[in-house]
Every structure is written in C-alpha cells, then in structure tokens.
Amino acid sequence: MPTAETRKAITLRLQGSKATRGVPLATFETFIENFLAALRYHYRATALEPARKYGRPYAKEELVTAFRLVSFRIGSGIAVLEPTTDETDGSVLGDVPTVSLDNLTSLLSAVTERKGLDSAVVDALDTARRALGTEGRFEVSIGAPTVIERPTAVSLDEKLLDELRTPVEETTRPLQTISGRLHAIDLEPDKVGIRTPSGVDWSCRYPEHMEPLVKSLIGSTVGARGIGALTSARSGSLELQAIYAIPQYEQTSLFTGEPLPLDELLLGQKVFGPQGLEVLADPEWEDDEESERFLEAIFDADRE
C-alpha cells in the first residue's frame, strides 16, 4: 500500500541529448532554476500579480517551490521530489495539502486545458526544456491523483509549448495602444516589458527588425501599438506593430526658472515709457458718440 510520501511524490523525467545517462550538474541546475521560476510565475499570475518581479521572492512565493530532491535515477534523468513544509526545515507534510503541490497541480491543469497560462510561465518552461539539449522534453507526474479531479502527468515538448505560446486569433485580440516605461528586455525570445502608469505590466513581443529601436528605448517612456489583450488585472500580452519614444516635458525659453527684472520685461514687450489707457482704444473704432463716452468713462476712472 503506498505511503503518504509515495502518493505525494513528484517525478520529473528529463529527456534530450544532454539527458541520456544522467544529467550534467550545470544542465540540471539550469533546468531546475527555470522550472521553479515557472512555478513562481504561475502562482503570481493566478494571484492577479505581475508574473515577473525583480529581487528576492516573498516568503509566500518561496513556499510554492518548497520541494526537496529525494531520488535521482539514470536512464534518461529521473528526479523524484517531495513537497515540504517550508524551504528551511525540509519536513514532509504527508497527506496535508501544501501550497507547492496545489500550485503544481494548478500549473499542470492549465497546461492540459491550454488556458490560464501567462507567457512568462511558458517561456520559463521552454527555457527549462531547451536546457536538456536537442529534442529536449520533460514529463511531470504526481504519484497519485489528488482529491480534486486534476491531471497528474503532463509531458512538455517543443510542440506543446509552441501551442501554448501561439497567440489567440486576432479577431478576439483587439488593437491596443499603450504607453509606459520600457523597463525590461529579453533578447531570447524577443520580448520587452512595458509598465503603464496604472500598474499593468505588458509583456510585448517584437519582430526581429525592431530590435535596434527597442534597445535604444530601454528605460524610456514609450508608446506602443499592437494586437493584444489583458491576461489578468495586472498583466497583458501584446504583439508589437510599432513602438516610439514619448518626448519628455521640456521648459522652453518662454518660461524661466528665475524672475526677470522689470526693466528687462518692459524692454522685451517694447514698452519705453508710460502708455496711459489710450492704448486700450482700438484704432479701427469709429469716432462716434458711443466710443467717445466709453473712453471718457475710462479716463475719468483713471483720474479718480
């Protein structure tokens, strides 16, 4: 009869030109680094947060990667993991649900159903796959079905990941125009991040010919246009058609930071002496009685 540990075991079967009889440590490190990144990105996306963040993950985000390696077998490369209570004590939780296992089964469900996956998750999974070499692929399986009806084994290869990455038909993805700070760039694959003033982080793919322009705009406030849509309350995806810098506010010579002397202002306005209220009179006015009465009223007020 399987134990609680057996029922909760996660098996990663790695295959590719770099995973024939075991896996080189550097390759395994790259694979695990990107596999864990995909788990963090998926957790953030399902929490309606930007998938990619810089800096150390929060404590809750570290819990979604709380697994330990308990076995590794050759043939291809077969790693067996178990969920733990946290990343420090390494104790096994047995039948108690964990954030890490729930998040992993949610990721497998999203892959199987071909929906609900942020592009950052797909990119991380694909980077993990490519680390295994030519025809790299890997299978993730859970020892036994969970209480909730969810898939327990998924094989991820190049074809499947390409399908997950294929954008929705343009008929359902409207033309979008956004503006914000171009804060991140990933040259492989060709993507940039644009964060709008409202806090939405857009993951934008661009064609190869736009790369020099995109590089020149890093750190700038830009406008962008393309086919895309929001994927959550805090993130979106866009296929760029155009990108351009938004000019920053510039104070022209019409305004100065320092007050100018009155004499200089008068000279600039071509005022060389007292002008009187006569200058308010329109030279094209007809010299009729109404005009005279208007001017007299002004002059009388001036004399008072």
PENOR-V56940 format. One line per field, one symbol per residue. ss: DSSP state (H for helix, E for strand, C for the rest). psi: psi as a letter, one per 30 degrees, with the letter a starting at -180 (. if undefined). A space follows every 50 residues. Layout:
BEGIN
ss = ???
psi = ???
END
This chain:
BEGIN
ss = CCCHHHHHCEEEEEEECCECCCCCHHHHHHHHHHHHHHHHHHHHHHCCCC CCCCCCCCHHHHHCCCEEEEEEEECCEEEEEEEECCCCCCCECCCCCCHH HHHHHHHHHHHHHCCCCCHHHHHHHHHHHHCCCCCCEEEEEECCCCCCCC CCEEEECHHHHHHHHCCCCCCCCCEEEEEEEEEEEEECCEEEEEECCCCC EEEEECCHHHHHHHHHCCCCEEEEEEEEEECCCCEEEEEEEEEEECCCCC CCCCCCCCCCCHHHHHHHCCCCCCCCHHHHCCCCCCCCHHHHHHHHHHHH HHHC
psi = kkleeefgkkkjjkklfgieiakkeeeeeeeeeeeeeeeeeeeeefghlk eklllklleeffffgilkkfkkladcjjkklkkleagefgkkfbfkklee eeeeeeeeeeeefhlgkkeeeeeeeeeeefffakhkllkkkkelklekjl kfkkkjaeeeeeeffkllkfffjlkkklkakjflkjfjljllkjklffgk jkjkkkleffeeeeefgkflklkkkakalkfafgllkkjkfkklkjklkk jlffklfkkkkeeeeeefghjglkflffffkkffkkileeeeeeeeeeee eee.
END
